[in-house]
Amino acid sequence: MIINKYQGEKKMLSKIIAMFEEILERDAGTINAQDEFREYDEWDSLAYLSVIAKIDEDYHWVIPREDFQKIRTIEDLANYLENK
């Protein structure tokens, strides 16, 4: 059971990384789990809205603004979604 949960978390993380690469128009492999995404040069209000909209579209979940403000890294976001 633990192995399946770990695989699920890793799969979610891979999906979130791919989503950021697409939204920010970055090459594959240039985004890492521990990156603080707000530090990317491409991060702006449009990127924020795109991430929120994509999560809503793919997972049918709207992250409250106050929760999103607490999320720092790509991995934090994947964990947040995995635990909802």
Backbone as a printed PyTorch tensor [residue, N CA C, xyz], in Angstrom:
tensor([[[  0.8150,  -1.1980,   0.0000],
         [  0.0000,   0.0000,   0.0000],
         [  0.8590,   1.2640,   0.0000]],

        [[  1.9120,   1.2750,   0.7830],
         [  2.7970,   2.4340,   0.8270],
         [  3.4400,   2.6560,  -0.5390]],

        [[  3.8290,   1.5940,  -1.1930],
         [  4.4430,   1.7210,  -2.5180],
         [  3.4500,   2.3570,  -3.4870]],

        [[  2.1920,   1.9450,  -3.4580],
         [  1.1960,   2.5200,  -4.3510],
         [  0.9940,   4.0010,  -4.0770]],

        [[  0.9600,   4.3990,  -2.8030],
         [  0.8090,   5.8160,  -2.4680],
         [  2.0070,   6.6030,  -2.9780]],

        [[  3.2020,   6.0620,  -2.7930],
         [  4.4060,   6.7360,  -3.2710],
         [  4.3670,   6.8990,  -4.7820]],

        [[  3.9480,   5.8510,  -5.4860],
         [  3.8560,   5.9250,  -6.9420],
         [  2.8320,   6.9710,  -7.3600]],

        [[  1.7260,   7.0470,  -6.6330],
         [  0.7080,   8.0470,  -6.9300],
         [  1.2230,   9.4580,  -6.7310]],

        [[  1.9720,   9.6680,  -5.6500],
         [  2.5450,  10.9860,  -5.3810],
         [  3.5590,  11.3610,  -6.4460]],

        [[  4.3620,  10.3860,  -6.8600],
         [  5.3560,  10.6510,  -7.8990],
         [  4.6740,  10.9740,  -9.2260]],

        [[  3.5870,  10.2750,  -9.5230],
         [  2.8380,  10.5340, -10.7510],
         [  2.2360,  11.9360, -10.7230]],

        [[  1.6680,  12.3270,  -9.5830],
         [  1.1010,  13.6720,  -9.4440],
         [  2.1910,  14.7220,  -9.6290]],

        [[  3.3370,  14.5060,  -9.0200],
         [  4.4440,  15.4460,  -9.1470],
         [  4.8650,  15.5880, -10.6040]],

        [[  4.9570,  14.4870, -11.3120],
         [  5.3250,  14.5320, -12.7400],
         [  4.3070,  15.3270, -13.5460]],

        [[  3.0300,  15.1460, -13.2390],
         [  1.9800,  15.8920, -13.9510],
         [  2.0770,  17.3890, -13.6680]],

        [[  2.3440,  17.7490, -12.4240],
         [  2.4370,  19.1680, -12.0560],
         [  3.6700,  19.7990, -12.7070]],

        [[  4.7760,  19.0800, -12.7240],
         [  5.9720,  19.6000, -13.3990],
         [  5.6890,  19.8200, -14.8810]],

        [[  5.0520,  18.8580, -15.5290],
         [  4.7210,  18.9950, -16.9520],
         [  3.7820,  20.1760, -17.1800]],

        [[  2.8350,  20.3730, -16.2750],
         [  1.9050,  21.4950, -16.3890],
         [  2.6630,  22.8250, -16.3230]],

        [[  3.5890,  22.9480, -15.3760],
         [  4.3740,  24.1800, -15.2640],
         [  5.2480,  24.3890, -16.5020]],

        [[  5.8420,  23.3260, -17.0140],
         [  6.6590,  23.4610, -18.2210],
         [  5.8230,  23.9700, -19.3850]],

        [[  4.6050,  23.4700, -19.5060],
         [  3.7190,  23.9080, -20.5880],
         [  3.2820,  25.3590, -20.3960]],

        [[  2.8040,  25.6840, -19.2150],
         [  2.2900,  27.0390, -18.9660],
         [  3.3900,  28.0850, -19.0810]],

        [[  4.5620,  27.7590, -18.5400],
         [  5.6590,  28.7300, -18.5540],
         [  6.5140,  28.6400, -19.8140]],

        [[  6.1320,  27.7060, -20.7130],
         [  6.8350,  27.5120, -21.9780],
         [  8.3250,  27.2620, -21.7480]],

        [[  8.5910,  26.3190, -20.8560],
         [  9.9670,  25.9480, -20.5500],
         [ 10.2550,  24.5570, -21.0910]],

        [[ 11.5070,  24.3150, -21.3970],
         [ 11.9230,  23.0090, -21.9160],
         [ 11.7520,  21.9330, -20.8570]],

        [[ 11.4780,  20.7180, -21.3100],
         [ 11.3680,  19.5760, -20.4060],
         [ 12.6640,  19.4260, -19.6190]],

        [[ 12.5230,  19.1510, -18.3410],
         [ 13.6830,  18.9570, -17.4850],
         [ 14.2330,  20.2170, -16.8570]],

        [[ 13.6000,  21.3630, -17.1260],
         [ 14.1080,  22.6200, -16.5540],
         [ 13.3860,  23.0150, -15.2670]],

        [[ 12.4020,  22.2320, -14.8760],
         [ 11.6500,  22.4970, -13.6480],
         [ 11.8410,  21.3110, -12.7160]],

        [[ 12.1600,  21.6100, -11.4700],
         [ 12.4140,  20.5740, -10.4710],
         [ 11.4260,  20.6770,  -9.3230]],

        [[ 11.2350,  19.5790,  -8.6320],
         [ 10.2550,  19.4930,  -7.5500],
         [ 10.4880,  20.5330,  -6.4600]],

        [[ 11.7270,  20.8270,  -6.1430],
         [ 12.0310,  21.7420,  -5.0430],
         [ 12.1170,  23.2140,  -5.4750]],

        [[ 11.8750,  23.4820,  -6.7380],
         [ 11.9050,  24.8660,  -7.2180],
         [ 10.7800,  25.6780,  -6.5870]],

        [[ 11.0990,  26.9000,  -6.1950],
         [ 10.0760,  27.8410,  -5.7520],
         [  9.5790,  28.5620,  -7.0030]],

        [[  8.4080,  28.1500,  -7.4660],
         [  7.9370,  28.5800,  -8.7900],
         [  7.7370,  30.0880,  -8.9030]],

        [[  7.4920,  30.7760,  -7.8270],
         [  7.3230,  32.2340,  -7.8920],
         [  8.6300,  32.9450,  -8.2400]],

        [[  9.7370,  32.2310,  -8.1750],
         [ 11.0410,  32.8090,  -8.4940],
         [ 11.3870,  32.6900,  -9.9800]],

        [[ 10.5860,  31.9550, -10.7400],
         [ 10.8260,  31.8530, -12.1750],
         [ 10.6050,  33.2090, -12.8270]],

        [[ 11.4540,  33.5390, -13.7850],
         [ 11.2960,  34.7990, -14.5170],
         [  9.9350,  34.8700, -15.2070]],

        [[  9.4170,  33.7200, -15.6360],
         [  8.1510,  33.6750, -16.3830],
         [  6.9180,  33.7820, -15.4750]],

        [[  7.1080,  33.6970, -14.1530],
         [  5.9620,  33.7000, -13.2430],
         [  5.3830,  35.1150, -13.1430]],

        [[  4.0980,  35.2220, -13.4360],
         [  3.3760,  36.4820, -13.3130],
         [  1.9100,  36.1680, -13.0480]],

        [[  1.0760,  37.1870, -13.0520],
         [ -0.3410,  36.9790, -12.7320],
         [ -1.0330,  36.0880, -13.7690]],

        [[ -0.6190,  36.1600, -15.0170],
         [ -1.2010,  35.2970, -16.0450],
         [ -0.8070,  33.8360, -15.8100]],

        [[  0.4200,  33.6020, -15.4210],
         [  0.8540,  32.2300, -15.1060],
         [  0.0640,  31.6990, -13.9100]],

        [[ -0.1230,  32.5420, -12.8970],
         [ -0.9170,  32.1520, -11.7260],
         [ -2.3200,  31.7300, -12.1510]],

        [[ -2.9750,  32.5650, -12.9420],
         [ -4.3340,  32.2530, -13.3910],
         [ -4.3650,  30.9870, -14.2450]],

        [[ -3.3480,  30.7990, -15.0550],
         [ -3.2760,  29.6050, -15.9020],
         [ -3.1230,  28.3370, -15.0670]],

        [[ -2.3050,  28.3910, -14.0300],
         [ -2.1210,  27.2370, -13.1430],
         [ -3.4280,  26.9200, -12.4230]],

        [[ -4.0730,  27.9380, -11.8830],
         [ -5.3400,  27.7360, -11.1630],
         [ -6.3990,  27.1480, -12.1110]],

        [[ -6.4900,  27.6870, -13.3230],
         [ -7.4850,  27.2060, -14.2950],
         [ -7.1870,  25.7680, -14.7220]],

        [[ -5.9130,  25.4370, -14.9270],
         [ -5.5410,  24.0860, -15.3550],
         [ -5.8380,  23.0670, -14.2560]],

        [[ -5.5880,  23.4320, -13.0110],
         [ -5.8900,  22.5350, -11.8920],
         [ -7.4020,  22.3200, -11.8020]],

        [[ -8.1580,  23.3770, -11.9790],
         [ -9.6150,  23.2560, -11.9600],
         [-10.0880,  22.3500, -13.1050]],

        [[ -9.5280,  22.5540, -14.2740],
         [ -9.9110,  21.7530, -15.4470],
         [ -9.5460,  20.2770, -15.2820]],

        [[ -8.3370,  20.0130, -14.8330],
         [ -7.8440,  18.6340, -14.7540],
         [ -8.3250,  17.8780, -13.5210]],

        [[ -8.4540,  18.5750, -12.4040],
         [ -8.7430,  17.9010, -11.1270],
         [-10.0640,  18.3290, -10.4930]],

        [[-10.7390,  19.2800, -11.1180],
         [-12.0130,  19.7830, -10.6030],
         [-11.8720,  20.2780,  -9.1600]],

        [[-10.7940,  21.0050,  -8.9420],
         [-10.5180,  21.5180,  -7.6130],
         [-10.0430,  22.9580,  -7.7420]],

        [[-10.6670,  23.8600,  -7.0020],
         [-10.2290,  25.2490,  -6.9750],
         [ -9.4730,  25.4670,  -5.6690]],

        [[ -8.2260,  25.8570,  -5.7890],
         [ -7.4070,  26.0970,  -4.6000],
         [ -7.7160,  27.4960,  -4.0840]],

        [[ -8.1510,  27.6090,  -2.8330],
         [ -8.3840,  28.9490,  -2.2740],
         [ -7.0910,  29.7760,  -2.3020]],

        [[ -7.2410,  31.0460,  -2.5660],
         [ -6.0880,  31.9440,  -2.6800],
         [ -5.1780,  31.8550,  -1.4570]],

        [[ -5.7920,  31.8250,  -0.2680],
         [ -4.9710,  31.7900,   0.9520],
         [ -4.1670,  30.4900,   1.0560]],

        [[ -4.7010,  29.3930,   0.5370],
         [ -3.9450,  28.1350,   0.5100],
         [ -2.8160,  28.2250,  -0.5180]],

        [[ -3.1240,  28.7740,  -1.6870],
         [ -2.1090,  28.8610,  -2.7420],
         [ -0.9410,  29.7380,  -2.3050]],

        [[ -1.2190,  30.7730,  -1.5350],
         [ -0.1510,  31.6560,  -1.0770],
         [  0.8280,  30.9420,  -0.1500]],

        [[  0.3840,  29.8910,   0.5100],
         [  1.2430,  29.1270,   1.4190],
         [  2.1090,  28.0990,   0.6760]],

        [[  1.7380,  27.7840,  -0.5420],
         [  2.4630,  26.7900,  -1.3400],
         [  3.6910,  27.4600,  -1.9410]],

        [[  4.8540,  26.8800,  -1.6950],
         [  6.1020,  27.4910,  -2.1490],
         [  6.7430,  26.7700,  -3.3320]],

        [[  6.7400,  25.4470,  -3.2830],
         [  7.4650,  24.6900,  -4.3030],
         [  6.4980,  23.8760,  -5.1710]],

        [[  7.0230,  23.3820,  -6.2690],
         [  6.2490,  22.5020,  -7.1440],
         [  5.7950,  21.2760,  -6.3520]],

        [[  6.6910,  20.7350,  -5.5510],
         [  6.3660,  19.5620,  -4.7370],
         [  5.2770,  19.8740,  -3.7130]],

        [[  5.3140,  21.0700,  -3.1180],
         [  4.2510,  21.4770,  -2.1860],
         [  2.8900,  21.4410,  -2.8750]],

        [[  2.8510,  21.9410,  -4.1040],
         [  1.5970,  21.9590,  -4.8460],
         [  1.1200,  20.5420,  -5.1410]],

        [[  2.0250,  19.6780,  -5.5690],
         [  1.6650,  18.2860,  -5.8550],
         [  1.1480,  17.6040,  -4.5860]],

        [[  1.8110,  17.8320,  -3.4640],
         [  1.3650,  17.2460,  -2.1940],
         [  0.0090,  17.7790,  -1.7820]],

        [[ -0.2180,  19.0500,  -1.9730],
         [ -1.5030,  19.6640,  -1.6400],
         [ -2.6140,  18.9900,  -2.4270]],

        [[ -2.4140,  18.8370,  -3.7220],
         [ -3.4260,  18.2160,  -4.5720],
         [ -3.6090,  16.7380,  -4.2590]],

        [[ -2.5240,  16.0750,  -3.9430],
         [ -2.5800,  14.6410,  -3.6250],
         [ -3.3890,  14.3980,  -2.3500]],

        [[ -3.3380,  15.3360,  -1.4390],
         [ -3.9980,  15.1660,  -0.1340],
         [ -5.4070,  15.7430,  -0.0920]],

        [[ -5.8930,  16.2270,  -1.1950],
         [ -7.2690,  16.7690,  -1.2380],
         [ -8.2290,  15.7540,  -1.7350]]])
